[in-house]
Amino acid sequence: MSDTEPAQGATGGLAPAMSRLLSLLSSPEMARWRPRMAFALVLTIASKFFAVGAPVAFGEGVNAITEHATGVTAMAFVIAFLLYAGARFASVGAPQWRDAIFAPVSQDAQRLVAVRVFGHVQRLSLNFHQTKRTGALNRIIDRGAQAIDFLLRFLVFNIGPTIIELLLAAAVMGVAYGWEFPVIAVITVALYAAATFSVTEWRVRLRREMNDADNEASARAVDALINFETVKSFGAEARETGRYNDSMQRYADAAAKSQSSLALLNGLQALVMNLGLLAMALVAGWKAWIGVLQAGDVAAVTLILMNIYQPLNILGWAYREIKQSAVDMERLYDTLDLQPDVADADNAQPLQVQGGEVAFENVHFSHAGRDRSVDGVSFEIPAGSFVGVCGPSGAGKSTILKLLFRFYDPADGAIRIDGQDLRSVTQDSLRQALGLVPQEVVLFNDTLRMNVLYGDPSTDEAAIWDALDRAHLKAFVESLPDGLDTMVGERGLKLSGGEKQRVGVARAILKNPAILVLDEATSALDSETEREVQLALNEAAKGRTTIAVAHRLSTIAGADRILVMDKGRIAETGTHAELIAQGGIYAGMWKRQIEAGERYSSAPAVPVTSASDRTTA
């Protein structure tokens, strides 16, 4: 299956859902729970035997009372009623015991599937994550995991055992009371099920519409809440509220139809149920009148049918939920079936970094919907050197970086690090060798310590403070009342832009990558903050290959080499002085930035020393 978000309109079959459920329960991860599964199944079946036996014991007790005049002792009906009470308690208590025993199994199955899908989604390619709707995807995972619990409890432990109970009850009534009673019971249950299923099929369609509207409302709410700064800056609160209201209105309309249809279903069920009881009572009463049965037998057959009705009372709801659970489970497994666009080769080996030399060899790549993004790009970056990449918007600069990280694979050509084709190495080892400071560093809603440690979770406290010091962030952290335990807020919104960027630099320093990638890391900052962050970037760049995509040309003016991109190709290459002397694209960009009044320092913002003169920090 392609690496795209699963369709919301998918429908699920019960057979595939059961197959997946059985596959999950029989998986090696669930092996430790199999004794509990077996014991729970035994308790379920035993409860149905008790459920059928209880009315028979009650009927015998009534018969014993009516036969008092013929010399039957009081002990007979007392024993019969004790057996009735015990069997009835067992029929109710055994399922409760079963649920308690099976609860850890169900919860572990949900955890296993949810974690499996979450981990799989994390490994999917960049294309999936750029097109997914976070709110809808989260609901798919939640509902899919909950569907496992529902299918286990209602299909395995409710509907299936009810069929067993019906067969047992038919056999007992046929042997003990006459063939008419199992016929009435089977016909009644068949009519009840037919009415329930036909109406519920219609209700399932309404429920699907309701869930789709719910997904849409949830996704829209999450989008608006995550991007609340954009909403507020455009004064669009009323607009977003209106869009959310439209989604909720569609949900409310679908929910109202679903609830109205429930009244029709309940009415049909009550009609069939009471007609069946009436037929059973009339036949039993007539047979008692003519002396074939006794009074207790009439009570017994009526109670047996009522016992069968008890689990059938929720048949419509259970059937609808089982169908919906099958849909939810299919959507979950559709997500699990997605394959990443970029995957490790079967024989992929860890990247062996020797110095950090990077080479692009006639690389071609196009994003979907574009004629070309990178068109025949070739260049080499010697180990330890600093290379800047610039060019007009849409020239292919960021695509170069995404290809280097192997978020995409080139359509043609090759990308190598220290002579190794990136398609022949594992993605984990490749990205371990790369460090990224993006244009906007997005932080987790956690502490400063956790966000810095994301660069290398195994490091110690001393290394954290060293990284903060080199990122020019130590004084700021020390000034905070909670220090490294300060919560940064969602996406780091409690920090300024410059502070977030320096946290990103500290991450990169702590990771200690062989190749440092700067993706317009200072373009969103003011001049003073840019200078502070640039000092931190200079520190991070020491002793490693550095690739910087820049909008502000001053940040790459001291680079060993500058690549000028235009229309997906390398249009110019050279040092800052050489490119100015050429009078081409770079010179024009520099001139426009000067004319726009951009302030540059007299010295370049990055070290101008050669790669051989740089020392490792």
C-alpha positions in Angstrom: 0.0 0.0 0.0 1.3 3.5 -0.8 2.6 5.8 1.9 -0.6 7.9 2.2 -3.2 8.4 4.9 -5.8 5.7 5.0 -9.2 6.6 3.5 -11.9 7.6 6.0 -14.7 5.9 4.1 -13.3 2.4 4.3 -15.6 -0.3 5.4 -14.6 -3.4 7.3 -15.8 -7.0 7.1 -16.3 -9.1 10.2 -14.3 -12.1 8.9 -11.1 -10.0 8.3 -11.6 -8.4 11.7 -11.9 -11.8 13.4 -8.9 -13.1 11.5 -6.8 -10.2 12.7 -8.1 -10.6 16.2 -7.2 -14.3 16.3 -3.8 -13.5 14.8 -3.2 -11.0 17.5 -4.2 -13.3 20.3 -2.0 -16.1 18.9 1.0 -13.8 18.5 4.2 -14.6 20.5 3.7 -11.4 22.5 0.4 -12.7 23.8 1.6 -16.2 24.6 1.9 -15.5 28.3 -1.9 -14.8 28.5 -3.1 -18.0 26.9 -3.9 -19.9 30.2 -6.1 -16.9 31.1 -7.8 -17.0 27.7 -8.5 -20.7 28.0 -9.9 -20.3 31.6 -12.1 -17.3 30.5 -13.5 -19.4 27.6 -14.3 -22.3 30.0 -16.1 -19.9 32.4 -18.1 -18.4 29.6 -19.4 -21.8 28.4 -20.1 -23.0 31.9 -22.2 -19.9 32.6 -24.5 -20.8 29.7 -25.0 -24.3 31.1 -26.0 -22.8 34.5 -28.2 -20.2 32.7 -30.2 -23.0 31.0 -30.3 -25.2 34.1 -31.6 -22.5 36.5 -35.1 -22.3 35.0 -35.4 -26.1 35.0 -34.6 -26.2 38.7 -37.1 -23.4 39.4 -39.8 -25.3 37.4 -39.1 -28.4 39.5 -39.5 -26.4 42.7 -42.9 -25.1 41.6 -43.9 -28.6 40.6 -42.9 -29.9 44.0 -45.1 -27.3 45.7 -48.1 -28.2 43.5 -47.6 -31.9 44.3 -47.6 -31.3 48.1 -51.0 -33.1 48.4 -49.5 -36.2 46.9 -46.9 -36.5 49.6 -43.9 -34.7 48.2 -41.8 -33.4 51.1 -41.0 -29.7 51.7 -37.3 -30.6 51.3 -37.8 -31.3 47.6 -38.9 -27.8 46.6 -36.4 -26.3 49.0 -33.6 -28.2 47.3 -34.9 -27.3 43.9 -35.0 -23.6 44.7 -31.5 -23.7 46.2 -30.3 -25.3 43.0 -32.1 -22.5 41.1 -30.5 -19.8 43.1 -27.1 -21.4 42.9 -27.3 -21.9 39.1 -28.6 -18.4 38.6 -25.8 -16.9 40.7 -23.2 -19.0 38.8 -24.7 -17.9 35.4 -24.2 -14.3 36.5 -21.1 -14.6 38.6 -19.0 -16.7 36.2 -19.0 -13.9 33.5 -17.9 -11.4 36.1 -15.1 -13.6 37.2 -14.2 -14.1 33.5 -14.1 -10.4 32.9 -11.8 -9.9 35.8 -9.5 -12.6 34.6 -9.6 -11.5 31.0 -9.1 -7.7 31.6 -5.3 -7.8 31.6 -5.4 -9.8 28.3 -7.7 -7.2 26.6 -5.7 -4.3 27.9 -2.4 -5.8 26.8 -3.8 -6.6 23.4 -4.9 -2.9 23.0 -1.5 -1.7 24.2 0.3 -4.0 21.8 -1.6 -2.9 18.7 -1.6 0.8 19.6 2.2 0.8 20.2 2.7 -1.2 17.0 0.8 1.3 14.9 2.3 4.3 16.6 5.8 3.0 16.0 4.9 2.1 12.4 3.6 5.6 11.8 6.8 7.1 13.2 8.7 5.1 10.6 6.6 6.2 7.7 8.2 8.6 5.2 8.1 12.4 5.2 5.5 12.3 2.5 3.0 10.7 4.8 3.6 13.1 7.7 3.3 16.1 5.4 -0.2 15.0 4.3 -1.7 13.3 7.4 -4.3 14.9 9.5 -3.1 14.5 13.1 -6.5 14.6 14.8 -8.1 12.1 12.5 -5.1 9.8 12.6 -5.1 9.9 16.4 -8.8 8.9 16.5 -8.1 6.0 14.1 -5.5 4.6 16.5 -7.7 5.1 19.6 -10.8 3.6 18.0 -8.9 0.7 16.5 -7.3 -0.2 19.8 -10.7 0.1 21.6 -12.3 -2.1 18.8 -10.1 -5.0 19.9 -11.6 -4.8 23.4 -15.1 -4.5 22.2 -14.8 -7.4 19.7 -13.4 -9.6 22.4 -16.0 -8.8 25.0 -19.1 -8.8 22.8 -18.4 -11.1 19.9 -16.4 -13.7 21.7 -18.0 -13.5 25.1 -21.6 -12.4 24.3 -22.9 -13.2 20.8 -21.1 -16.5 20.5 -22.1 -17.8 23.9 -25.7 -16.7 23.3 -25.9 -19.0 20.3 -24.5 -21.8 22.5 -27.2 -21.0 25.1 -29.9 -21.0 22.4 -28.9 -24.5 21.2 -28.7 -25.8 24.8 -32.1 -24.3 25.6 -33.7 -25.8 22.5 -32.3 -29.2 23.3 -33.5 -29.1 26.9 -37.0 -27.8 26.0 -37.3 -30.3 23.2 -36.4 -33.3 25.5 -38.1 -32.2 28.6 -41.2 -30.3 27.5 -42.0 -30.9 23.8 -40.8 -30.1 20.3 -43.1 -27.0 20.1 -41.0 -25.0 22.5 -37.6 -25.1 20.7 -39.4 -24.3 17.5 -41.0 -21.2 19.0 -37.7 -20.2 20.6 -35.7 -20.6 17.4 -38.3 -18.8 15.3 -38.6 -16.0 17.8 -34.8 -15.5 18.0 -34.5 -15.7 14.2 -37.2 -13.0 13.7 -35.7 -10.9 16.5 -32.2 -11.2 14.8 -33.6 -10.5 11.3 -35.4 -7.3 12.5 -32.4 -6.2 14.4 -29.9 -6.8 11.6 -32.0 -5.1 8.9 -32.6 -2.0 10.9 -29.0 -1.9 12.3 -27.5 -2.1 8.8 -29.3 1.2 8.1 -28.1 2.5 11.4 -24.5 1.5 10.7 -24.5 3.8 7.6 -25.8 6.6 9.8 -23.2 5.8 12.4 -20.4 5.9 9.8 -21.6 9.3 8.6 -21.6 10.4 12.3 -18.0 9.1 12.8 -16.7 10.7 9.7 -18.3 14.0 10.8 -16.7 13.5 14.3 -13.3 12.8 12.7 -13.6 16.0 10.6 -14.6 18.1 13.7 -11.8 16.6 15.7 -9.2 17.2 13.0 -10.4 20.8 12.5 -10.3 21.5 16.2 -6.8 20.1 16.6 -5.6 22.1 13.5 -7.0 25.3 14.9 -5.7 24.7 18.4 -2.2 23.8 17.3 -2.0 26.9 15.0 -3.6 29.3 17.5 -1.0 31.9 16.9 -1.8 32.0 13.2 -5.5 32.1 14.0 -5.0 35.0 16.4 -2.6 37.0 14.2 -5.2 36.9 11.4 -8.1 37.7 13.7 -9.7 34.5 12.5 -11.2 33.2 15.8 -14.8 33.7 14.5 -13.9 32.1 11.2 -12.4 29.0 12.8 -15.3 28.8 15.3 -17.7 28.9 12.3 -15.9 26.1 10.5 -15.9 24.0 13.6 -19.6 24.8 14.0 -20.2 23.6 10.5 -18.4 20.3 11.2 -20.3 19.9 14.5 -23.6 20.6 12.8 -23.0 17.8 10.3 -22.2 15.6 13.3 -25.3 16.7 15.2 -27.5 16.0 12.2 -26.1 12.5 11.7 -26.3 11.8 15.4 -29.9 12.9 15.6 -30.8 10.5 12.7 -29.0 7.7 14.5 -30.8 8.3 17.8 -34.2 8.4 16.0 -33.6 5.2 14.3 -32.8 3.6 17.7 -36.4 4.2 18.7 -37.7 2.2 15.7 -35.3 -0.6 16.5 -36.3 -0.9 20.1 -40.0 -0.9 19.1 -39.5 -3.8 16.7 -37.4 -5.8 19.2 -40.1 -5.4 21.9 -42.8 -6.5 19.5 -41.0 -9.7 18.4 -39.9 -10.4 22.0 -43.4 -10.2 23.5 -45.0 -12.1 20.6 -42.6 -15.0 21.3 -43.3 -14.9 25.0 -47.0 -14.9 24.3 -46.7 -17.9 22.0 -44.6 -19.8 24.5 -47.0 -19.1 27.4 -50.1 -20.1 25.4 -48.6 -23.4 24.2 -47.3 -24.2 27.7 -50.5 -23.2 29.3 -52.6 -25.3 26.9 -50.3 -28.4 27.5 -50.7 -27.8 31.3 -54.4 -27.5 30.9 -54.7 -30.9 29.2 -52.4 -32.4 31.7 -49.2 -32.9 29.6 -47.2 -30.4 31.6 -47.3 -29.1 35.1 -47.5 -25.5 36.4 -43.7 -25.4 37.1 -43.0 -26.5 33.5 -44.9 -23.4 32.2 -42.7 -21.2 34.4 -39.6 -23.1 33.3 -40.1 -22.7 29.6 -41.0 -19.0 30.0 -37.9 -18.3 32.1 -35.7 -20.1 29.6 -36.9 -17.9 26.8 -36.5 -14.8 28.9 -33.0 -15.8 29.8 -32.2 -16.0 26.1 -33.7 -12.6 25.6 -31.4 -10.9 28.1 -28.3 -10.9 26.0 -30.4 -10.3 22.9 -31.7 -7.1 24.4 -28.4 -5.4 23.3 -28.1 -7.3 20.1 -28.9 -4.3 17.9 -26.4 -2.1 19.7 -23.8 -4.9 19.9 -24.2 -5.7 16.2 -23.9 -2.1 15.2 -20.8 -1.7 17.4 -19.3 -4.9 16.2 -19.7 -3.7 12.6 -18.3 -0.3 13.5 -15.4 -2.0 15.4 -14.7 -4.0 12.3 -14.5 -0.8 10.4 -12.3 0.8 13.0 -10.0 -2.2 13.1 -9.7 -2.2 9.3 -8.7 1.4 9.3 -6.1 0.7 12.0 -4.7 -2.2 10.0 -4.8 -0.1 6.8 -2.5 2.3 8.6 -0.3 -0.6 9.7 -0.2 -1.9 6.1 1.2 1.4 4.7 4.7 1.0 3.5 7.2 3.9 3.6 8.3 5.5 0.3 11.9 5.4 1.6 12.9 2.1 3.2 16.2 0.4 4.1 17.6 -2.0 1.6 17.5 -5.7 2.7 21.3 -5.7 2.8 21.7 -2.1 4.2 24.7 -1.6 6.5 25.5 1.1 9.1 27.1 4.2 7.7 30.8 4.2 8.4 31.8 7.9 8.9 35.4 8.6 8.2 35.5 12.3 7.9 32.1 13.5 6.6 32.7 14.0 2.9 29.5 14.6 1.0 29.0 14.1 -2.8 26.0 14.6 -5.1 26.4 12.8 -8.4 24.0 13.9 -11.2 21.0 13.9 -8.8 17.5 14.3 -10.2 14.4 14.6 -8.1 10.9 16.1 -8.5 8.2 16.7 -5.9 4.7 15.7 -6.7 3.0 18.3 -8.9 6.3 20.0 -10.0 8.3 19.6 -13.2 11.6 19.6 -11.4 13.0 20.3 -8.0 16.6 19.1 -8.4 17.8 18.7 -11.9 21.2 17.1 -12.5 22.9 18.4 -9.4 26.6 17.4 -8.8 29.0 18.7 -6.2 31.5 17.5 -3.6 32.0 18.8 -0.1 35.3 17.9 1.4 35.3 16.5 5.0 35.5 19.3 7.6 34.7 22.1 5.1 31.9 24.7 5.4 29.7 25.1 2.3 26.9 27.6 1.9 23.8 27.0 -0.4 21.7 29.9 -1.6 19.4 30.9 -4.4 16.0 32.3 -5.1 12.9 30.8 -3.5 12.0 27.4 -5.0 15.4 26.9 -6.4 15.8 23.5 -4.7 17.9 24.4 -1.6 15.8 22.7 1.0 15.2 19.7 -1.3 19.0 19.2 -1.3 18.9 18.9 2.5 15.9 16.5 2.4 17.7 14.3 0.0 20.8 14.3 2.1 18.7 13.2 5.1 17.1 10.6 2.8 13.6 11.8 3.5 13.3 11.2 -0.2 15.3 9.1 -2.7 16.6 10.7 -5.9 14.9 9.6 -9.1 18.3 9.3 -10.7 21.9 9.8 -9.6 23.5 9.1 -6.2 24.3 10.8 -3.0 27.3 9.6 -1.0 28.9 10.2 2.4 32.5 9.1 2.5 31.9 7.2 -0.7 28.9 5.2 0.6 25.6 5.5 -1.4 22.9 6.5 1.0 20.6 3.9 -0.4 23.0 1.2 0.8 23.1 2.3 4.5 20.5 2.2 7.2 18.5 5.4 7.8 19.1 5.3 11.5 22.9 5.3 11.1 22.7 8.0 8.4 20.6 10.4 10.5 22.8 9.7 13.6 25.7 11.2 11.5 23.7 14.3 10.7 22.8 17.2 12.9 20.1 19.7 12.0 19.4 23.2 13.1 16.2 24.2 11.2 14.8 27.7 10.5 12.3 27.2 13.3 13.3 24.9 16.1 10.1 23.2 17.4 10.4 21.9 21.0 8.4 19.2 22.9 6.1 20.4 25.6 8.5 19.2 28.3 11.5 20.5 30.3 14.5 22.3 28.9 16.6 19.3 30.0 14.5 16.8 28.0 14.6 19.0 24.9 18.4 19.4 25.0 18.9 15.7 25.8 17.0 14.9 22.6 20.3 15.3 20.9 21.8 12.4 22.9 19.6 10.9 25.7 22.5 8.9 27.1 24.7 11.9 28.0 25.5 13.2 31.5 24.7 16.5 33.3 28.2 17.9 32.7 27.8 17.4 28.9 24.5 19.1 29.0 25.9 22.2 30.6 28.9 22.2 28.3 26.6 22.1 25.3 24.5 25.0 26.8 27.7 27.0 27.4 28.9 26.5 23.8 25.4 27.4 22.5 25.5 30.7 24.5 22.5 29.6 26.6 24.1 28.7 29.9 23.5 32.1 31.5 19.9 32.2 30.4 19.2 28.7 31.9 21.0 29.6 35.2 18.7 32.7 35.5 15.6 30.6 35.4 14.0 29.7 38.8 13.7 26.0 37.7 16.8 25.9 35.6 16.8 22.9 33.3 13.5 21.7 34.8 11.7 24.7 33.3 8.7 23.7 31.1 9.0 25.2 27.6 5.3 24.9 26.7 3.8 23.4 23.5 6.3 23.7 20.6 8.5 25.8 22.9 6.2 28.8 22.9 7.4 30.0 26.3 10.8 30.7 24.9 11.8 33.5 22.5 12.8 32.7 18.9 16.5 33.2 19.7 16.3 31.0 22.8 14.6 28.2 20.9 17.3 28.4 18.2 20.0 28.1 20.7 18.3 25.1 22.3 18.4 23.6 18.8 22.1 24.4 18.6 22.7 22.8 22.0 21.0 19.7 20.8 23.2 19.6 17.7 26.4 20.1 19.9 25.3 17.4 22.3 24.6 15.0 19.4 28.1 15.7 18.1 27.3 14.8 14.4 30.0 14.4 11.7 27.9 16.6 9.4 26.1 19.7 10.6 23.2 21.0 8.5 21.9 24.6 9.0 18.6 25.2 7.2 18.2 29.0 7.3 18.8 28.8 11.0 18.9 32.5 11.6 16.6 33.9 8.9 13.6 34.4 11.3 15.6 36.4 13.9 16.4 40.0 14.4 19.9 41.3 13.8 21.0 41.3 17.4 19.6 37.8 18.1 21.0 36.6 14.9 24.5 37.6 15.9 24.2 35.7 19.2 22.8 32.6 17.5 25.5 32.8 14.8 28.2 32.8 17.5 26.6 29.6 18.8 26.4 28.1 15.3 30.1 28.9 14.8 30.9 26.9 17.9 28.8 24.0 16.8 30.5 24.0 13.3 34.0 23.6 14.7 35.7 20.4 13.5 32.9 19.1 11.3 31.5 19.3 7.8 28.9 22.1 7.7 26.2 22.7 5.1 24.3 25.9 5.5 21.2 26.9 3.5 20.9 30.7 3.8 18.6 33.5 2.8 20.8 36.1 4.5 24.0 35.9 2.5 26.0 37.4 5.3 25.7 34.1 7.2 27.6 32.2 4.5 29.9 34.9 3.2 32.9 33.3 5.0 32.1 29.8 3.6 34.9 27.8 2.0 32.5 27.4 -1.0 29.1 28.7 -1.9 26.7 26.9 -4.2 24.1 29.1 -5.9 21.0 27.2 -6.9 18.5 28.3 -9.6 15.6 26.3 -11.1 16.9 23.1 -9.6 20.4 23.4 -10.9 23.7 24.7 -9.6 24.0 28.0 -11.5 27.2 29.3 -9.9 29.9 28.1 -7.4 32.8 29.7 -5.7 33.8 31.8 -2.7 32.1 35.0 -1.8 34.7 37.1 -3.4 34.7 35.0 -6.6 31.0 35.1 -6.9 30.8 38.9 -6.4 33.5 39.3 -9.1 31.4 37.1 -11.5 28.5 39.6 -11.4 25.9 36.8 -11.7 23.0 35.7 -9.6 24.8 35.8 -6.3 26.2 39.2 -6.9 22.7 40.4 -7.8 21.2 38.9 -4.6 24.0 40.5 -2.6 23.4 43.9 -4.1 19.6 43.7 -3.5 20.2 42.8 0.1 22.6 45.8 0.5 20.1 48.1 -1.2 17.3 46.8 1.1 19.3 48.2 4.0 20.4 44.9 5.5 23.1 45.5 8.1 26.2 43.3 8.0 29.1 43.1 10.3 32.5 44.1 9.0 33.7 40.6 9.6 31.9 37.6 8.2 29.4 35.9 10.5 31.1 32.6 10.2 34.8 31.7 10.4 36.7 32.3 7.3 39.6 30.1 8.2 40.2 27.1 5.9 39.0 23.7 6.8 42.5 22.6 7.6 42.9 25.4 10.2 39.7 24.5 12.1 40.1 22.5 15.3 37.6 20.2 16.9 36.0 21.7 20.0 
